[in-house]
Amino acid sequence: MSSETSTEGGAKPDAANSLQPWQFFVLAALGCATAATFLIRSRGPVPVILLSVLMGTTALVGLAALRVIRPLVSPHDDKSAVIGRRTRAGLEQEKTIALRTIKELEFDRAMGKISEEDFHEMSQRLRARASRLIKQLDAAAGYRSQIERDLAKRLGESGKASVDVANATRACPKCATANDLDARFCKACGERLA
């Protein structure tokens, strides 16, 4: 097996072979504990145990210090999901602001603080913006197939892998309108569905 074949999995050879900082502290603690054990082995078990515990504690303190100091000195690594050029959290916040603004606009219209023409113009712009944000969030989520599988499993149809839960309907006996599976009445004529 060549070196090219062994690194095709996407891992960088430098990252796999380099010593990580936490590994350094563990190795240093093990080395110091071994040296201390070798030097004072003739004095009995109590000093050996105490020095081993001291070395382990020193390694833990070093790891804690590394964990505290590393974010301060390393470049910021944002691991939030990126949708387009913005993060998912930013889009969620913008969507929340747009929806809240629509509610405030409707309240201002109800209180008579804004004219109907202004309300309709501003409402259309805000609703279009909120709709775009929601579509962008939904398109990037990729959870639809997982949700459909879970829903099919809960409905007892997990054995049928090809069932499309989103398109499953039930026809009305009176007018033959396609209704949702959980509907109790026809959405066109109001007939009770069996």
N, C-alpha and C positions, 0 to 999 in steps of 0.2 A: 504494500500500500504506500503510495507516494504521499508527500506532505500536502500536496494540493488536494488529494482526495480526503485526507483526514480533516481538513479545515473547511470543507464545503458546507458544513452545517450552519454557517452563519457566525460562529464564534471566532473572534480574532485570536491568532496565535499568541500575540503579545499579552492579551488579557488572561489567557488560560495559563501561561507560564510565569507570569510576574507574581511577586510576593505582595499580597494585600496587607495594609497596615495592621489589621486585627490579627493576621497570621504572625506578623512580627512580634506582637506582644505575647502571644501564646508561646511561640518558640523561645523567646527571651525568658519567659517565666519558667518554662520547662528546663532550659539550660541552667538557669540560676539555681533552681531547686535541685537539679542533679549535682551541680558543683558543691552546693552547700551540704547536701547529704553525704557526698564523698569526703568532704573536709572534716566534718564533725561526726562521723559514724562511730568513732570510738568513745564518744561521751555519753552514749545511751540513746534510747528512742525519743525521749521527750524533746531535746533540742532539735532533732531531725524533723519531728512532726511540726514543731513550732516554726521552724524556718521554712518548711514546705508550705505551711498555711500562709506565712508572711509573703512568700513569693507569689502564691496564687492571688492573694489580696492585692499585691502590687500590680499584677497583670490586669485584674478587674478595674482598678483605679485608672490604669493607663488606657484601657478600652473605653471607660466612661469619659475620660478627658478627651480622647480622640473623637468620640461621638459628639461631644459638646463643641469642640473647636473646629471640626471638619466643615460644618455648614457655614462658619464664619469666614473661612479662608478659601473655600472652593467656589467656583462659579455656580450661580443659581441654576438648578436643574428642575424645571417645571415639568411634572409628570401628568398634568391634567390633559384630558382628551382634547385634541385640536380638531375643529371642524372648519374647513376652509382655512382661513388665516386667524381665526379666533378660537378661544377655548370654549368648551362646553359650558363651564361655569359663567363665563361672560355672556354667552347667548341666553342662558337661563335667567340671568339677572336682567338683561335687556328685555326679555319677554315679560318678566314680572312687572317691570316698570311700564311697559306699553299697556298691559292689561289694567294696571292700577290707574293709569292716565285715562283710559277709556271709561272706567267707573267714575272717576272724578268729573270727566266731561259730561257724562249722563246726569250726574248729580247737579252740576252747574246749570244744565238745561232745565232740569226739573225745578230748580230754584229761580229760574228766570234771569240768570246772570249772563246768558249767552243766547244769541239769536238762533233761529232754526237753520238759516243758511250756513252760519259759521259752524254750528254743531254738525251738520251733515258733511261739510267739507273736511273738518278736522277728524270726525269719526271715521270717514272713509280712509283717510290717510293712516290713522292709527290702526284700524282693523287690517288694512293691507300689510302694514309693517308687522303686526303681531302674527298674522297668517304666514308671512314669509319666514319669520323666526321659528314658528312651530313646525313648518314643513322642513326647514333646515335641520332642526333638532331631531325630528322623526326620521328623516332620511339617513342621518348619520348614526342613529341608535343601533340599527341592525338587530333589534330584539324581536321583531315581528315573528320570525320563524320559531324562535324559542317560546314565545307566548302562545302561538298556535299549537305547538307540540304539548305544552303543559295543559292547555285548555282541552285538547283532544283526550289527553290522559285522564283528566278529571271527569270528563263526560263518559268515560268508559270506552272510548273508541281508539285506545292506544294500539290495538292489534292491527288496525287499518292505517297503514303508513301513508296512503295516498289520499286520505280524506282531507278536503279543503274546507276547514271550519268556517272561514270567512264567507264562502259562497253557498253554504248549506241553507236551504229554504224549505218552507212547507206551503203548499198551495191551498187557497181557500176553496171549500167545496161549493160555495155559491157563485163566486165571480172569478175564480181561478187566479187570483192575484198572488204573487209570490210574497210570503211573509217570513219573518225570522223564525227560527226553530223554537224560541222561547216565547213567541207571541201568543196571547190568549184570545185576541180578537183580530179580525182582518183590518188592515190599515186602509183599505179602500171602501168596503161596504159596512164594516163594523160587526159582521157575523161572528158568532162565537166559534172558535176553532177547537176541534176535538182533540 
